[in-house]
Amino acid sequence: MFVLSNFINTLADVISMVLSIYIWVILGRVIISWVGADQHNPIVRFLYEITEPPLRVIRRYLPTVGGFDFSPIILILGIIFLQSFLVPTLQQVSQALV
């Protein structure tokens, strides 16, 4: 059980780290969209490719209002919710197995 407990705790840490990095990726994309960076730049293309699928889903339900796209804000709030709910839950499960 101790091995499973460590595995779940480590999984929670990795999920938290990946979600934090993804928030920064979203913020990078937002900043790049403000400055109008070259769309042929590999970094810009990477940021768009990695963030566009979830943003597209959100835009389907929440269209642009007055020229302002709220989808990055909604996505970041969703990630924060996952960090606040999923990660502590996994850590509590890990502690219960010890």
Secondary structure, DSSP 8 states (H G I E B T S, - for coil): -HHHHHHHHHHHHHHHHHHHHHHHHHHHHHHHHHHT--TTSHHHHHHHHHHHHHHHHHHHHS--BTTB--HHHHHHHHHHHHHHHHHHHHHHHHHHH-
